[in-house]
């Protein structure tokens, strides 16, 4: 392994080898207006991804275990501490119901209610290996399988039909790398081409070497072979590549990541697209490496239609607007990103830590970043983050009209008026959408605790809403409840998962059409000192 980066040469863009259709019409949206031209985003250089190697990984090879750290903030640590202190200064109180509630949990009666968990089912996911936390739980559903990726435990393939574990491989074995621990895993299922896409990165080997990994399955069966690629981020010596996110459009795998200097100060956010035509066919590929500046953690979209434009969104730690970017031609020869007008939102700040009954130990609710990819359908973009509301950590989602840089719909997702709710994800479906609002279904997962009677320890929650439902989602399904509080280290604030996941089922059943069912995965707690995960199903099904 070299300890210095090789000089990189510019490589020509690879010609797309797939017949990919473009240009489905977008919904116009109410009061739709043309976008401004936008401020161009510069690409610092073209980077080369290694030629994929074909492997069928097995085994549980171990890498060096790194000490857990909180997600690196995109403000100074002192500023984040001040904001967290301010969020808890006045104490928790009843959360206002902003827009009217949607119970979203009981079967029968009102068709807008989600079916209750027992009729949809859930099953156990991956759990903690020795000494590594948090799990950074995420996953995706495919035609017959659910794939979960977590820190330490690695890559697991589950049967959708009965929840059985079909295959588990450590990341060291999967990527064939054990020099440093691999972390921040992501996984998506490309329903158009029936491929699984997995990404992760390793802690730096030196001031100039840090490995980033990509794996693409050769079929819809995640227990079979994958194409594995890697690259070394071309950053300044000592810089750290962190918190990468993964999205998809018809042509490209979309990636964003935060970059920190040797003092762990936030210096920029990167964005780029990997050509599916190359990646899926085992061809080494080059990509433009864009510098978005310092908008905060930026979420790429999973694009549900054939839109040639991708919209990326970011939320600073505390603000009254969101940053919006439009990427065109990612993975092709005409790659371009521009920054669009900011999206005005109700002012927000970071959430307080989540309380647990029976202990003074708190659970980390992270900052106000979008921690998972967005859903993009037509001119609508959907994502969620956790903020402070009524002195309580509270997930708030936004549906954004990308034609006007304005919020179409926004609401909060909670178990009750007094619960602590955090670690949320959302996905949208076009089923039930309209000409002016293309997202007809929303599905959520989050974590919840309750210190007021009746108390409960941390839960895995899910819920949803139809386009015509009230905007706030309350109650929800419960997929697991811990029997004791979580306090593995004795620290005042314990790490909880940095992210969770919701994905739409790409296949139908005789009782549930495509677009009406989602799978969720979230961290759960096994004991005071160990974590697990729970995979659940929910849907607007007959």
C-alpha positions as CSV (number, residue, x, y, z in Angstrom):
1,X,0.0,0.0,0.0
2,X,1.5,3.4,-1.0
3,X,1.7,6.1,1.6
4,X,1.5,9.0,-1.0
5,X,-1.2,9.6,-3.6
6,X,-0.2,8.9,-7.1
7,X,-0.4,11.9,-9.5
8,X,-3.8,11.7,-11.1
9,X,-4.3,12.2,-14.8
10,X,-7.4,13.5,-16.5
11,X,-9.2,10.6,-18.2
12,X,-11.8,11.0,-21.0
13,X,-15.4,10.6,-20.1
14,X,-16.8,7.2,-20.9
15,X,-19.6,7.0,-23.4
16,X,-22.9,5.8,-22.0
17,X,-23.6,2.2,-23.0
18,X,-27.1,2.0,-21.8
19,X,-30.2,3.1,-23.7
20,X,-31.6,5.4,-21.0
21,X,-34.6,7.5,-21.9
22,X,-34.7,11.2,-20.8
23,X,-37.1,14.0,-20.2
24,X,-40.4,12.9,-18.6
25,X,-42.6,16.0,-18.1
26,X,-42.5,17.3,-14.5
27,X,-45.6,18.4,-12.6
28,X,-45.9,22.2,-12.8
29,X,-46.7,22.8,-9.2
30,X,-48.8,25.7,-7.9
31,X,-47.5,29.1,-9.0
32,X,-44.6,27.3,-10.7
33,X,-41.9,29.7,-12.1
34,X,-38.8,29.1,-14.1
35,X,-35.7,28.7,-12.0
36,X,-33.0,31.3,-12.0
37,X,-29.9,30.3,-14.0
38,X,-28.2,29.6,-10.7
39,X,-24.7,30.1,-9.4
40,X,-22.3,27.6,-11.1
41,X,-20.5,25.1,-8.9
42,X,-16.9,24.4,-9.8
43,X,-15.4,21.0,-10.3
44,X,-11.9,20.9,-9.0
45,X,-10.7,18.0,-11.1
46,X,-11.6,14.7,-12.7
47,X,-11.1,11.7,-10.5
48,X,-10.6,8.1,-11.6
49,X,-12.5,5.2,-10.0
50,X,-10.6,1.9,-10.1
51,X,-11.7,-0.7,-12.6
52,X,-14.2,-2.9,-10.8
53,X,-13.1,-6.4,-9.7
54,X,-15.6,-9.2,-9.7
55,X,-15.9,-11.0,-6.3
56,X,-18.3,-13.2,-4.4
57,X,-17.4,-12.2,-0.8
58,X,-17.7,-14.5,2.2
59,X,-16.2,-14.5,5.7
60,X,-15.7,-12.3,8.8
61,X,-12.3,-10.8,8.5
62,X,-11.7,-8.2,11.1
63,X,-10.2,-4.7,10.8
64,X,-8.7,-2.5,13.5
65,X,-11.6,-1.1,15.7
66,X,-11.7,2.7,15.8
67,X,-13.1,4.6,18.7
68,X,-16.6,5.9,18.0
69,X,-17.1,9.6,17.6
70,X,-20.1,11.8,17.0
71,X,-20.9,12.9,13.5
72,X,-18.4,15.7,12.7
73,X,-20.4,19.0,12.9
74,X,-20.3,21.5,10.1
75,X,-20.1,24.3,12.6
76,X,-17.4,24.6,15.4
77,X,-17.8,22.2,18.3
78,X,-18.1,25.2,20.6
79,X,-20.9,26.6,18.5
80,X,-22.7,23.3,18.4
81,X,-22.4,22.9,22.2
82,X,-23.8,26.4,22.6
83,X,-26.8,25.6,20.4
84,X,-27.4,22.3,22.2
85,X,-27.3,24.1,25.5
86,X,-29.8,26.7,24.3
87,X,-32.1,23.9,23.0
88,X,-32.4,22.5,26.5
89,X,-32.2,25.7,28.6
90,X,-36.0,26.2,29.0
91,X,-36.8,22.5,29.5
92,X,-39.1,20.2,27.7
93,X,-42.8,20.9,27.5
94,X,-45.8,19.8,25.4
95,X,-45.1,20.1,21.7
96,X,-47.5,22.2,19.8
97,X,-49.5,20.3,17.2
98,X,-48.7,22.5,14.2
99,X,-51.1,21.4,11.5
100,X,-53.5,18.9,12.9
101,X,-52.7,15.2,13.5
102,X,-52.8,12.0,11.4
103,X,-52.8,9.0,13.7
104,X,-51.5,6.7,10.9
105,X,-51.6,3.5,12.8
106,X,-54.9,1.7,13.2
107,X,-56.4,-0.8,10.6
108,X,-59.8,-0.4,9.1
109,X,-62.1,2.6,9.1
110,X,-60.5,5.7,7.6
111,X,-58.5,4.7,4.6
112,X,-55.8,7.2,5.4
113,X,-54.8,5.3,8.4
114,X,-51.7,3.0,8.1
115,X,-52.3,-0.7,8.8
116,X,-51.1,-1.7,12.2
117,X,-47.7,-3.5,12.6
118,X,-48.9,-7.0,13.3
119,X,-50.6,-7.2,9.9
120,X,-47.5,-5.9,8.1
121,X,-44.7,-7.6,10.1
122,X,-41.2,-6.9,11.3
123,X,-38.1,-9.0,11.9
124,X,-34.7,-8.7,13.6
125,X,-31.8,-7.1,11.8
126,X,-28.1,-7.2,12.4
127,X,-26.8,-6.7,15.9
128,X,-23.6,-5.4,17.7
129,X,-20.3,-7.2,17.4
130,X,-17.8,-6.6,20.2
131,X,-17.0,-3.1,21.1
132,X,-18.2,-1.0,18.2
133,X,-20.9,1.6,18.3
134,X,-23.0,3.3,16.9
135,X,-24.4,1.0,14.2
136,X,-25.2,3.7,11.6
137,X,-28.2,1.5,10.6
138,X,-29.4,1.7,7.0
139,X,-30.9,-0.7,4.5
140,X,-32.9,-1.1,1.3
141,X,-35.6,-3.4,-0.1
142,X,-35.4,-5.3,-3.4
143,X,-37.5,-7.8,-5.3
144,X,-37.1,-10.7,-2.9
145,X,-34.5,-9.5,-0.3
146,X,-33.7,-6.8,2.2
147,X,-30.1,-5.7,2.5
148,X,-28.9,-4.1,5.7
149,X,-25.5,-2.5,6.3
150,X,-24.2,-1.4,9.7
151,X,-20.9,-0.5,11.3
152,X,-19.0,-3.5,12.6
153,X,-21.5,-6.2,11.7
154,X,-21.1,-5.4,8.0
155,X,-23.4,-6.5,5.2
156,X,-26.5,-8.7,5.7
157,X,-29.0,-10.2,3.2
158,X,-32.5,-11.1,4.6
159,X,-35.4,-12.9,2.9
160,X,-38.4,-10.6,2.5
161,X,-40.8,-13.6,2.9
162,X,-39.7,-14.8,6.4
163,X,-37.0,-12.4,7.6
164,X,-34.3,-15.2,7.6
165,X,-30.7,-14.1,7.3
166,X,-29.4,-15.5,4.0
167,X,-25.9,-14.1,4.1
168,X,-23.7,-11.9,6.4
169,X,-20.2,-10.7,5.5
170,X,-17.9,-8.3,7.4
171,X,-16.9,-5.2,5.5
172,X,-13.2,-6.2,5.7
173,X,-14.1,-9.4,3.9
174,X,-16.7,-7.8,1.5
175,X,-14.4,-5.1,0.3
176,X,-11.1,-7.1,0.7
177,X,-9.6,-4.4,3.0
178,X,-8.5,-4.6,6.6
179,X,-5.8,-1.9,7.0
180,X,-8.4,0.4,8.8
181,X,-12.0,0.1,10.0
182,X,-14.7,0.7,7.4
183,X,-17.6,2.8,8.5
184,X,-20.5,5.1,7.3
185,X,-22.1,2.4,5.1
186,X,-24.9,3.1,2.7
187,X,-27.0,0.8,0.5
188,X,-29.6,1.3,-2.3
189,X,-31.5,-0.9,-4.6
190,X,-31.7,0.3,-8.2
191,X,-35.2,-0.9,-9.2
192,X,-34.7,0.1,-12.9
193,X,-31.6,-2.1,-13.4
194,X,-32.2,-4.5,-10.5
195,X,-28.8,-3.9,-8.9
196,X,-27.7,-3.3,-5.3
197,X,-25.3,-0.4,-4.7
198,X,-23.3,-0.3,-1.5
199,X,-20.8,2.4,-0.4
200,X,-18.6,3.0,2.6
201,X,-15.2,4.5,3.5
202,X,-12.3,3.6,5.8
203,X,-10.5,5.7,8.4
204,X,-7.3,7.2,6.9
205,X,-4.2,5.1,6.6
206,X,-2.0,8.2,6.6
207,X,-2.3,12.0,5.9
208,X,-2.6,11.2,2.2
209,X,-4.4,7.9,2.0
210,X,-8.1,7.3,2.7
211,X,-10.1,4.6,0.9
212,X,-13.6,5.0,-0.4
213,X,-15.4,1.8,-1.6
214,X,-18.3,1.0,-4.0
215,X,-19.9,-2.3,-4.6
216,X,-22.5,-3.1,-7.3
217,X,-24.3,-6.5,-7.5
218,X,-24.3,-8.3,-10.9
219,X,-28.0,-9.2,-10.4
220,X,-31.0,-8.7,-8.1
221,X,-29.6,-11.4,-5.8
222,X,-27.4,-9.8,-3.2
223,X,-26.0,-13.2,-2.0
224,X,-24.2,-13.6,-5.4
225,X,-21.3,-11.7,-7.0
226,X,-20.5,-8.0,-6.8
227,X,-18.2,-5.6,-8.7
228,X,-16.0,-3.8,-6.2
229,X,-14.3,-0.4,-6.9
230,X,-12.4,2.1,-4.9
231,X,-10.8,5.6,-5.0
232,X,-8.7,7.8,-2.9
233,X,-10.2,11.3,-2.4
234,X,-7.9,13.9,-3.9
235,X,-8.0,16.3,-0.9
236,X,-5.2,18.2,0.9
237,X,-2.9,16.2,3.1
238,X,-4.6,15.5,6.4
239,X,-8.1,16.2,5.1
240,X,-10.8,13.7,6.2
241,X,-13.6,12.5,3.9
242,X,-16.8,11.9,6.1
243,X,-20.5,11.2,6.1
244,X,-20.9,10.2,2.4
245,X,-24.5,9.8,1.2
246,X,-25.8,7.8,-1.8
247,X,-28.5,8.6,-4.4
248,X,-29.6,7.4,-7.8
249,X,-30.9,8.8,-11.0
250,X,-31.5,7.0,-14.4
251,X,-27.9,7.4,-15.4
252,X,-25.7,7.8,-12.3
253,X,-25.0,6.8,-8.7
254,X,-25.0,10.2,-6.9
255,X,-22.6,10.8,-4.0
256,X,-22.1,13.7,-1.5
257,X,-19.6,13.9,1.3
258,X,-18.3,16.4,3.9
259,X,-14.5,17.3,4.0
260,X,-12.7,18.3,7.2
261,X,-9.2,19.5,7.6
262,X,-6.5,18.0,9.9
263,X,-8.0,19.9,12.8
264,X,-11.4,18.5,12.0
265,X,-12.8,21.8,10.9
266,X,-15.4,21.7,8.1
267,X,-14.0,23.0,4.9
268,X,-16.2,21.9,2.0
269,X,-18.9,19.5,0.7
270,X,-18.2,17.3,-2.3
271,X,-20.7,16.0,-4.9
272,X,-20.2,13.7,-7.9
273,X,-21.9,11.2,-10.1
274,X,-20.7,7.7,-11.1
275,X,-21.8,6.5,-14.5
276,X,-24.0,3.4,-14.2
277,X,-23.1,2.5,-17.8
278,X,-19.5,2.0,-16.6
279,X,-20.1,0.9,-13.0
280,X,-22.7,-1.7,-13.8
281,X,-20.6,-3.2,-16.7
282,X,-17.3,-3.5,-14.9
283,X,-15.6,-0.5,-16.6
284,X,-13.3,1.9,-14.8
285,X,-14.9,5.4,-14.8
286,X,-13.9,9.0,-14.3
287,X,-16.1,11.7,-12.7
288,X,-16.0,15.4,-12.0
289,X,-15.3,16.2,-8.4
290,X,-17.6,19.2,-7.5
291,X,-17.0,21.6,-4.6
292,X,-20.3,22.8,-3.2
293,X,-18.7,25.2,-0.8
294,X,-19.9,25.0,2.8
295,X,-23.7,24.6,2.8
296,X,-23.7,21.9,5.5
297,X,-24.3,18.2,5.0
298,X,-26.0,17.8,1.6
299,X,-28.4,15.0,0.7
300,X,-28.5,13.6,-2.8
301,X,-31.9,12.3,-4.2
302,X,-33.2,9.0,-5.3
303,X,-35.0,10.0,-8.5
304,X,-38.2,8.0,-9.1
305,X,-38.7,9.1,-12.7
306,X,-36.6,9.9,-15.8
307,X,-35.8,13.5,-14.8
308,X,-32.4,14.5,-16.2
309,X,-32.0,17.0,-13.3
310,X,-31.1,16.0,-9.8
311,X,-31.8,18.2,-6.8
312,X,-29.5,18.2,-3.8
313,X,-30.6,19.8,-0.5
314,X,-28.8,20.8,2.7
315,X,-29.7,22.2,6.1
316,X,-27.2,24.2,8.1
317,X,-27.1,23.5,11.9
318,X,-29.4,26.4,12.6
319,X,-31.1,28.6,10.0
320,X,-34.3,29.8,8.4
321,X,-33.7,28.4,4.9
322,X,-32.4,25.3,3.1
323,X,-29.7,25.3,0.3
324,X,-30.8,23.8,-3.0
325,X,-28.6,22.6,-5.9
326,X,-29.5,21.4,-9.4
327,X,-27.2,18.8,-11.0
328,X,-27.5,18.0,-14.7
329,X,-25.9,15.2,-16.6
330,X,-24.2,13.4,-13.7
331,X,-22.5,10.3,-15.0
332,X,-22.4,11.7,-18.6
333,X,-20.2,14.1,-20.6
334,X,-22.2,17.2,-19.8
335,X,-22.0,17.2,-15.9
336,X,-22.9,20.4,-14.3
337,X,-24.1,21.7,-10.9
338,X,-25.6,25.1,-10.1
339,X,-26.8,26.5,-6.8
340,X,-30.5,27.6,-6.9
341,X,-32.2,30.2,-4.7
342,X,-32.5,29.3,-1.1
343,X,-35.7,27.6,0.2
344,X,-37.3,29.7,3.0
345,X,-38.5,27.6,5.9
346,X,-39.6,28.2,9.5
347,X,-36.6,29.0,11.6
348,X,-35.1,25.9,13.3
349,X,-32.2,25.0,15.5
350,X,-30.5,21.8,16.7
351,X,-32.5,19.4,18.8
352,X,-31.8,18.7,22.5
353,X,-30.6,15.2,23.4
354,X,-33.4,12.6,23.9
355,X,-34.3,11.7,27.5
356,X,-34.8,8.1,28.9
357,X,-36.9,7.1,31.8
358,X,-35.1,5.9,34.9
359,X,-31.7,7.5,34.2
360,X,-30.1,10.9,33.7
361,X,-28.2,9.5,30.7
362,X,-29.4,11.0,27.4
363,X,-29.4,9.7,23.8
364,X,-27.6,11.8,21.1
365,X,-30.1,13.3,18.7
366,X,-27.3,14.6,16.4
367,X,-27.6,18.0,14.7
368,X,-30.1,19.3,12.2
369,X,-28.6,17.7,9.1
370,X,-30.4,15.7,6.5
371,X,-28.8,12.3,7.2
372,X,-30.4,10.3,4.4
373,X,-31.1,10.7,0.7
374,X,-34.1,12.6,-0.6
375,X,-37.0,11.3,-2.7
376,X,-37.4,13.2,-6.0
377,X,-40.5,12.8,-8.0
378,X,-41.3,15.3,-10.8
379,X,-40.6,18.7,-9.4
380,X,-41.1,17.6,-5.8
381,X,-38.2,16.8,-3.3
382,X,-38.8,15.2,0.1
383,X,-36.5,14.9,3.1
384,X,-36.5,15.1,6.9
385,X,-34.3,16.3,9.8
386,X,-34.6,16.6,13.6
387,X,-35.0,20.0,15.2
388,X,-36.0,21.5,18.5
389,X,-39.7,22.1,19.0
390,X,-41.2,22.9,22.4
391,X,-37.9,21.9,24.0
392,X,-38.2,18.4,22.5
393,X,-36.3,16.7,19.7
394,X,-38.8,16.6,16.8
395,X,-38.5,15.3,13.2
396,X,-39.7,17.8,10.6
397,X,-40.1,16.9,6.9
398,X,-40.2,19.2,3.9
399,X,-41.6,18.7,0.5
400,X,-40.0,21.2,-1.8
401,X,-41.1,22.5,-5.2
402,X,-37.9,22.6,-7.2
403,X,-39.3,24.9,-9.8
404,X,-39.9,27.7,-7.3
405,X,-37.5,26.9,-4.5
406,X,-40.5,26.9,-2.1
407,X,-41.9,24.4,0.4
408,X,-45.0,22.6,-0.9
409,X,-45.8,20.8,2.4
410,X,-44.1,20.5,5.8
411,X,-45.0,18.8,9.0
412,X,-43.7,17.0,12.1
413,X,-43.5,13.3,12.9
414,X,-44.0,12.3,16.6
415,X,-45.3,9.6,18.8
416,X,-47.2,12.0,21.1
417,X,-47.2,15.6,22.3
418,X,-44.6,14.8,25.0
419,X,-42.4,12.1,23.4
420,X,-38.8,12.6,22.4
421,X,-38.5,11.8,18.7
422,X,-35.3,11.7,16.6
423,X,-33.2,9.7,14.1
424,X,-35.8,9.9,11.4
425,X,-35.9,9.0,7.7
426,X,-38.6,9.4,5.0
427,X,-39.4,8.1,1.5
428,X,-42.1,9.1,-0.9
429,X,-44.2,7.2,-3.6
430,X,-45.9,8.6,-6.7
431,X,-49.0,6.5,-6.1
432,X,-51.9,8.8,-5.3
433,X,-50.0,11.9,-6.6
434,X,-51.6,14.6,-8.6
435,X,-50.6,17.0,-11.5
436,X,-49.5,19.6,-9.0
437,X,-48.2,17.3,-6.2
438,X,-46.4,14.3,-7.5
439,X,-45.8,12.6,-4.1
440,X,-48.9,10.7,-3.1
441,X,-47.6,8.6,-0.2
442,X,-45.0,9.3,2.5
443,X,-43.5,6.6,4.8
444,X,-41.4,7.4,7.9
445,X,-39.3,5.7,10.5
446,X,-37.9,7.3,13.7
447,X,-36.7,6.6,17.3
448,X,-38.9,7.6,20.3
449,X,-38.7,7.7,24.1
450,X,-41.3,8.8,26.6
451,X,-40.4,10.0,30.1
452,X,-44.0,11.1,31.1
453,X,-46.6,8.5,32.1
454,X,-47.0,6.1,30.5
455,X,-43.2,5.9,30.2
456,X,-41.3,3.7,27.7
457,X,-37.7,3.2,26.7
458,X,-36.5,3.7,23.1
459,X,-38.7,2.4,20.3
460,X,-38.4,1.7,16.6
461,X,-41.4,3.6,15.1
462,X,-42.9,3.9,11.6
463,X,-45.9,5.8,10.1
464,X,-47.1,7.5,7.0
465,X,-49.5,9.8,5.3
466,X,-51.4,10.2,2.1
467,X,-51.2,13.4,0.0
468,X,-54.6,14.4,1.3
469,X,-54.0,13.7,5.0
470,X,-53.2,16.3,7.6
471,X,-49.5,17.2,7.4
472,X,-48.5,16.1,10.9
473,X,-48.0,12.4,11.6
474,X,-48.6,11.2,15.2
475,X,-48.7,7.8,16.9
476,X,-47.4,5.4,14.3
477,X,-46.5,1.7,14.5
478,X,-44.2,0.3,17.1
479,X,-41.8,-2.4,15.9
480,X,-39.8,-2.8,19.1
481,X,-39.5,-1.3,22.6
482,X,-36.4,-1.6,24.8
483,X,-36.8,-3.1,28.2
484,X,-34.2,-0.8,29.9
485,X,-32.4,2.4,29.2
486,X,-29.2,2.6,27.1
487,X,-26.0,3.6,28.9
488,X,-23.0,1.6,27.5
489,X,-20.3,4.0,28.5
490,X,-21.6,6.1,31.4
491,X,-21.2,9.2,29.3
492,X,-23.8,12.0,29.9
493,X,-25.0,11.7,26.3
494,X,-24.7,8.2,24.6
495,X,-24.3,7.8,20.9
496,X,-27.3,6.7,19.0
497,X,-27.5,5.9,15.3
498,X,-26.5,8.7,12.9
499,X,-29.1,7.5,10.4
500,X,-32.0,5.1,9.6
501,X,-33.7,4.2,6.3
502,X,-37.0,3.9,4.5
503,X,-37.3,2.4,1.0
504,X,-40.3,1.7,-1.2
505,X,-41.0,-2.0,-2.0
506,X,-40.3,-2.4,-5.8
507,X,-42.5,-5.4,-6.2
508,X,-46.2,-6.0,-5.7
509,X,-48.1,-8.7,-3.7
510,X,-51.7,-9.9,-4.1
511,X,-52.7,-7.5,-1.3
512,X,-50.4,-4.5,-1.9
513,X,-49.7,-2.8,-5.2
514,X,-46.2,-1.3,-6.0
515,X,-45.8,2.0,-4.3
516,X,-48.1,1.3,-1.4
517,X,-45.7,-0.6,0.9
518,X,-42.3,0.5,2.4
519,X,-39.7,-1.2,4.5
520,X,-38.0,0.6,7.3
521,X,-34.9,-0.2,9.4
522,X,-33.7,1.5,12.5
523,X,-31.4,1.0,15.5
524,X,-32.9,-0.8,18.5
525,X,-31.5,-1.6,21.9
526,X,-30.9,-5.2,23.1
527,X,-29.6,-4.3,26.6
528,X,-28.1,-1.4,28.5
529,X,-24.8,-1.9,26.7
530,X,-25.6,-3.4,23.3
531,X,-27.5,-2.4,20.2
532,X,-29.4,-4.3,17.5
533,X,-31.7,-3.3,14.7
534,X,-35.3,-3.9,13.6
535,X,-36.6,-4.2,10.0
536,X,-40.3,-3.4,9.6
537,X,-43.0,-3.3,6.9
538,X,-45.9,-0.9,6.6
539,X,-48.3,0.1,3.8
540,X,-51.5,1.5,2.5
541,X,-52.6,-2.0,1.5
542,X,-55.9,-3.9,1.3
